[in-house]
Amino acid sequence: MQLFHLDHAASLPYFLEKTTFKGRVFMTHATKAIYKLFLSDYVKVSKVSVEDMLYDEQDILRFMDKIEVIDFHQTLEVNGIRFWCYTAGHVLGAAMFMVDIAGVLVLYTGDYSREEDRHLRAAEILQFSPDICIIESTYGVQLHQPRNVREKRFTDVIHSTISQGGCVLIPDEYWSNHPELHNIPIYYASPLAKRCMAVYQTYINSMNERICNQFANSNPFDFKHISTLKSIENFNDVGPSVVMASPNGLQSGLSRQLFETWCSDKKNACVIPGYVLEGTLAKTIINEPKEVTLMNDFAQTSMFLKELMPPNIILVHGEANEMGKLKQKLITRFADRNTKIISPKNCQSVEMYFYSDKMAKTIGRLAENTPEVGETVSGLLHKLKQIFKSVVPLPDEESEGPAFRVHERLTVKYELEKHISLHWRSDPISDMVLDFVVALVLNIRREIPKVVVESEEATKTEEENNKKAEKVIHALLVSLFGDVKFGEIGKLVISVDGNVAHLHKQSGNVESENEGLRESVRVAFQRIQNAVKPIPLSVS
C-alpha cells in the first residue's frame, strides 16, 4: 500500500475481511502505524448505522495483524514477482513501488512530491527507467505557485482576519515571528492529529535534514504557541482565535461545528489547506474561492516523467476532465519519444505486451530439427536450467563433443544416441547434484536412455563408499545437534539439553522420551540420507 490516506486505502479492511481475497498486503512501518489511527478514527466519525458499516473496530484489529511491513529499498519476492519501494515525499511513510514481473519493471508512484517541504524529503529520483510508469493525475495540467508565494498569500489572509477580530487557522512558525499576535489563542482540535504526531516523532529519521538537525537540540513537533482543544464544550469562543480542526472535509466533527458557528460572520475565515473529496462540504466551499493545494502540479509531473523517461505511462487517481487534459499535454510534451500514454476508466483493464529476444541452445536429438513457431521444446538441458542457476555449455575443444557443466560440480557429456556420461568428484554436495541429474535423465521420457556413470573415484569399493557416507552423516548430525556419540552396534546416541535420543541407522527409527527431539532427529536423518546416498542407477 502506497500511503495511509483514506481515499487510497479506506476499503482495504473490507477487502481482506469481507471478501475471498487471500493475498498479502505490504506497507512501510510508518504507514502502518498511522493507517491504524486513521481507520479507527474513520469508524468513530462515520455517521451511518451499524448495519451499514463496511467494517468495525474488531475487523480493523484482525486486518492489521495481516499487514506485512517493508523497508525502503528492501527487495521482497512473492510468487516470482519482485518488488521494492522508494521514498515518495508527500506524507510520512509514503512509498513509490517498483514491481519486477519477468524482467518488466513497473513503477507505481501513487501520491508523491518532488518538492521538499517543511519536514519531509522530496521523492527520490530513480537511477534507471521503468518500462511502465503508473502516475497520479490529481491536478491534471494545473500549475501551482511556488511555496513561498502560496505561504505569503496564506499568512496575509490570516493576519488580516485576526487583526479585525476574526477566527482562523494559522501555522505555528508565522505566529512565532509576529509577537503582536501572541495574545491570540491557538487551538489544536484534532485528537487524531495529536496521536499521529507521536508517530512522526518516532520516525524522525525519515524527515528532511533541517528537521533532523533541529531534533538534536529541541523537539520540532513541540508547538509552544498551540493548546489542545478536546471538544467544543471546552472552547471559550470570545474574541479572535485560531483553531486547527478535523476532519478537513467539514463533513462532521469539531470542524463542522465551528464552521456552522462562524460562517455567518464575514470577519471570520475558513482556510482549507489540502485536497478534499467530492460530496463534502469543504469541496462545495472551495468551488467559489481559489483552492490552496500542496500536491503535484503539471510542472512536477512532467519534470518527474522527463527524468524517468518511461516508454509507457498510465494515469490514475484523478478526475476524468483533469486526467484528459494531462494526457493531451503529455502527448504533446513527449511527442518525439513515441511514449504510450493511457488514462483508463475505473475498473478498466489495461493490457501491455513485452517481447525480448531469448536464446536457447540445444544438443543431442533436440538439435536435429528446427522447431516450428509455437512448438514446445523440452529436454535435459532445458530442465536443468529450470533447477540450477549455473548450467554452462563447454567448448568443443575441452569436451571433445557436446557437453555442459552443472552447478560447477558435474559435467554432462553427450556421447552417442541414448548415451550420456556424467563426471564428478565425489563429495556430499556433488553427490546431491548428481542425484538430481540422474533422476531427470531417468524420467525425461518413457524411452529410457542408457546411463554410464564414470566417477573419478570409481575404483573405490561399495564398502569404502558406505564408510565415507557414514562419516558424512555423523558430521552433519554433529553440526545439527552437537553431542552425537556411537552407541550399540548400528546406533547413535544424540543428547540435547539433557534429553537423549537413540537413532537406529539401518532403519532410521528414533527412540526418545522427548517427542520434539525424536521427531527432529528422525526428519534430519531422513533428509541427510537422501542427500548423501545417491539413488540406485539400475532401472527395471
N, C-alpha and C positions, 0 to 999 in steps of 0.2 A: 504494500500500500504506500502511496506516494507522500501523503501528509494527513494531518488529523482533522482538517476542515470537514464539516458535515455535508457540504454539497458534493464532496468526493466520496464519503465513506459512511454516511448515516445508515445505509441499508445493509451493510456488511454483517452485523449480528443476525439480522433476519435471514440473510443468505446462508449463513453457516448453521443456524439453529433451527430454522423452519423449512429448509429445502433439502433436497437429496445430495447437495454438493458435499463431496468428501475430500476436496483438495486441501492444500496447505496455504497459510497466509503469512507473509513476511512483512515486517516494517522495522524501522530503526528504533533504537532504545527510547529516544526522546519522544518520538511519535507515539509509541505505545503508552508511555506514561501520561501524556496529555490527552490522548484519544479516549482513554477510560474516563477521565474527568468530563470531557465533552459529552460522551454518551450518557453518563449519569445525570448530568445537568439537563440534557435534552428530554430524558424521560420525566424529570421533575416538572419542567415548564410546559410540557405538551398539554394542550387543552383539548384532550379527546377522552372518550370513555375508556374504561379498562378493556372492554370488548374490542374496541377499535385500535388499541395499541399494537404496533407491529412486534414489539418485544418489551420485556420488563427488566427490572434490575437483576433478577436471577438469571435471565437469558444472557445479560451482559457479562456476569461473573463467569458463567460457563464458557462463553465465547472468548473472553480474554485469556483463559487458560490454553486455548488452542493457538494463540498467536505466537509465532516464532520471530526472534529478533535477528537483525543483520547489521553489521558494522559497515561504515562507508569503506568502499574499495575491497570488501571481503567477497570472494567468489564462492558461490554455492551452486550445487547441481541437483536438479530434481528430474528424474526420468530422462536423463540425457540432455536436458536443457540447462545451460549455464547462465548465471546472471550475477550482476554486481551493481552497486549504486554509487552515485556521486552527490556531493553537496549541491542542493538546488537553491540555497538562499531562501528568500520569501518569508518562511516561518521556521522556527526551531524544529529540527529533525526532518525537514522536507528533503526528499531524495529524487534524483533522476535515475531511472533504472535502465541499464543496458542488458539486453537479453540476447544470448547467442544460441540460435537454433540451427544446427547443422552448418555452422560457419556463416550464417546470415545474421548480421548484427542489427538489432532493432533498439533504438533509443526512445524511451517514453519520458518526456520531460515533466508532465504534469504542470502544476503551477511553479514557476521559477522566477528568479530576479537576477539580472546581471548587474544590478546596481547595489553596491554595498550600502546598507542602511545604517541607522544609528547604533545597532547592536549586533547584526548578523553579517557574515561574509557574503559575498556575491556568489552566484552559481559558478561552478567550475567550468573551465574550458577544456574539452577533450583533446587528446593528442592524436586522434585519428577520426576518420569519418565513418559514421554508421551507414548501413545500406538503406535503412528506413528511419526517419525521424517522425515520431508522433508528438505533436506540439500543441500547446494550448492556444486558443484564439479568442480569449475572453473579450478583449478590447479591439479586435479587428485592426483597422488602419488608424485608430486614434493616436495622436501624438501628445504625450504628457509634457508639461513644463518641467524644467529642472527642479530638483528637490528644494533648493534654497528659495526659488521663486514661489513654489507651492507653499512652503512653510511661512514665508513672509505674508502672503495673502491670508493664510490661515490665522496667523497670530494678529494681524492687523484687525481683522473682523472681531476677534476675541477681545482685544484690548478696547476697541470701540464700544463693544457691548457691555463690558464690565464698567467702563467709565460712565455710562449712562444708567447704571444701576440694574442691569440685566443679569441673567444667569446663562452660563455657557460652559462648554468643555474646553480645557486648556492643557497644553503639555507642560511638564514639570520644569524643563530647562529654561524655557522662556520666562516662567514665573521667577526663577532664581535671579535672572538678570534685570528684573524690574521691581526693586524694593517698594515702590509706591503702591504695589498691588498686594503686599504681604498681609494686609489686614483682611483680605478677601478669602474666605474659607474654600478649600478644595476637598471634594469627597470622592472616594473610590467606592462605587456602589456595585461591585461585582464579586460575589464570593467565588465564582468560578475563576476569574482572573487572578484572585489572590492565591488560590491553590496552584494555578498554573505558574505563578511567579516563583514558587518554591522549586518547581521543576526546572525553570530557566536557570536558577542559581546552582542547581545540581549539575547542569551541563554547561558550565561557564566556559569550558574549553572549546565549545562549539561557536562561541561568539567571535566577533572580529577583534583585531589586535588592540584597538582602543579600549574596549570593554575588559579584555583580559589584563591589560596593563593597569587599568583603574582598579580592578578587583584585588590586585596585590596590596593596595593601600586602603581601599574602602569598598563597601558594597554598592555597586552602581544601581542595584534594584531597591535600594532603601531610599524612598522618596520622602524627604523630611517635611515637605510642604503639603503632603496629602494625608488626609484622615480617612479611615474606613467608615462606610455608611452601610449598616446591616439591613435596614428597611426604611420605608418612607415614614413610618411612625417615629423613627429616631431622628428625623430631619427637621431642623428648625428653619423653615423657609421664610426667612426675614432678611431682606436686603440682597445685594448681589452675591452670587456664589458660583462655583464651578463644580459640576458633577459629571464624573465618568461612569456611565451606567450600561448595563447589558440587559437584554440582548440587543445587538446592533440593528436588527430589523424592526425594532419598536413594536413587535407583534404581541408582546406580553411582558410581564415582569415590571421591575422598577423603572426601566427606561420608558415604557409605555405610560406608566402612571405620571412620571414627571413631565412627559410631553403633553399629556392631556391637561396638566395643571398649568403649564407655562405657555402653551401655544397661542392663547388668546391675547397675550401681551406683546406688542410689537418690539418692545425694548429687549426681549429675550432672543436668544439664538440657539439653533439646533444644528450642530455640525456632525455630519456622517462621514467618517474618515476612510471608509473602505467599501468593497463590493457588497451589494445586498441582493437578495433573491427576488425574483418576480413574485407578485402576490403579497408582499409585505408592505406595511405602512411606510417604511423608510423608502422603498422603491417608488411609491406614489409621490412622496415628498420631493425626491431629487429629480423628478421629471420637470420641475419648474426651475430651480436654480442650477448652476453648474455643479457637476459632481467632482468631488475631490478623490482622486484614485491613486493607489500606490502599486498596482500590478503592472505587468509588462505592456508597453505600447508598441506600435509598429517599429519604431526605431530599434528598440531592444530585440524584438523578434527577428527582424531582417538581418541585423548585425550578427546575432547568435547563429542563424542559419548560414550566413555567409562564411562564418568561421568553421562550421561543421561540414558544409558542402555535401549534404546527403543527396543521393540521386532520387530518393522518394520521400515525400513529405505528406503526412496525414494530419489534418487539422481537426481538433476535438475541443470540447469544453468551451463552447461559445454559442451565442445566439445566431440563428441562420443568416440574418442580414449582415452582421458583422463578420461572420465567417466567410460569406460570399465575397465581401469587399476585400478581405485579407487575401483570399485565394487569387483574385484578379490582380491585386497589387504584387503578389509574389510571382505570379506567372510572368508579369512584365519585368520584374526585377531579375529573375533567373532565366530569362528567355534564351540566353546564349549558352546555357548549360544542359539543355534537354532534361530539366528536372520535372519529374512527375508529381503533381500536387493534387491531393484528393481531400474533399470535405464531405465525409459520409454523414448521412442522417442517423438518428438514434436507431439502434438495432440493425443497421445495415452492415452486411458482411463485406469485408474488403479482401480480395484475393490477389496475391502477387506471386509471380513465378521467377525463380532464380536458377540460372544454369551456370555450371562451371565445368571446365574440361578436366576429366579424371582419367588416369591411365591405369590399366590393369594388365599385368604381364602373365602369360600362361606358359606352361611347359607340359610335355607329355601329350596325352591324347587331346586335351583341350586346345592345343596349339595346331592341330592338324587342319581344322576347318575354321574359317572366319565366321563368327556368329552373326545371325541376322539382327536387324534393329528390333529391340524389344524382347529378344530371346534371353532367357535366364541362363547364366553361366555359373556353374558351381564346381569346384574341385578342391583338391587338397590345399593348394596354396591359398585359395580364397578363404577356406575355412580356418586355416592357421592364422591369417591376418585378422580374423574376427576375434581371435582369442589372445594372441600375443601382439604387443606393440612393435616388437622388433622381429621382422621376417625379411631378411636381406638376401637378394639373389647374389650368387658368387660368379665372378668372371670365369669364362670357359677355360682360360689358361690355368686357373687354380684348381678346378674341379674335374677337368677332362670330360665335360658334359654338363647338362642342366643340373643345377644344384642350388640350394639356398640354406642360409644359416638361421636357425630359430633361437631367439632369446639369447644369442651369443654363446650357446652351450651345446647345441645339437646341429649336426649337418645332415641334410636330407639330399641324397643323390638319386637321380633318375637313371637307372642302368639300362633296362630293357622294358619291353611292354609287360605290364603287370609285375614289374620287378623294381623295387627301390631298396636302397641301403641306408641305414642310419648309423651315424658315427658320433660318439660322445665319450667324454671322460667321466667315469662313474663317480658320483657324489650325490647326496640326498636331493639337492635342487635339480641337478641334471637328470637324475632318475625320474623325478616328477614330470619334467618337460618331456622326457621320452615316453612316459605313460600316456600323456595327452596325445602325442603324435601317433603312437601305435594304435590307440583307441580310435582316432579319426580314420586312420588308414583301414582298419578292420571293418569300419562301419560306413565308409564313404559310399559304397554301392553294394548291391547284393552279390555281384560278381567279385568275390574276394581276391585281392591280389596276393601274390607270393611276397612275403616279407623276410628279408635276410638281415639279421641283426649282427653287426660287426663291432663289438666293443673293443677298445684298446686294452682292456684287461680281461679278454676272453679266456685267457689261459687259467684264470682262477677257477677253482672247483666250486661247486654249489655249496659245499660245506664252508669254504672260506668266505663266500658272499654272505651266507647266513650269519656267520660270526660278525662280519662287518656291520650288517644290518642291526644285530643285537646291540652293538656298541653305540650306533647312532640313536636307536630307540632309547637306550638308557640315558644318553647325554641329553636328548630332548626332554625326557621326563624330569631329569635333574633341573634343567633350565625352567621348567614349569612349576615344579613342586618343591625343589630344594633337597630335602632329605630323602634319597632313594637308595635303598640297600638291597643286596641279594639275599633272599631268604632260603627256604627249602628249594629243592631242585625244581626249576621251572617257575619260580615265584619271585616277585619283587615286593619289598616292604616299603611303603610310602608313608611318611609322617609329616603332618601339617598341624601346627598349633595344638599338639597333644593328641590329635586324632590320628588313627592308624588305619591304613588300607592295605590289603593283600591282593596283589594282581597276579592272576594266572596267565602267563604269557602265551601259552598254547591256545587256550580257549577264549581269552580276553575277559573272563569273569572277574569281578572285583568283590571282595568281602570287606565290609566295614560297618561299624555301628553308626557312623555318621553318614546319613543319606546324601548330603550335599557333596561330601568328599568322594563317596562311592560313585556317584554319577559323573563328577568331574573327571576322575581317573579313567572311568570306562570310555567316555567320549574322547578324551585326549589320546588314549592308547589306540582307539579305533582309527582316529584321523592320522596319527603318526604312522601306523602300519600301512594305511592306504597310500601315504606319501612316500614311504621308504621302500616298500616292496613292490616291484613292477608287476603289472598284470601278466598272466600267462600268455605266451605267444602262440600256443597251439590252438587252432580253430577247427572245430568239427564241422 
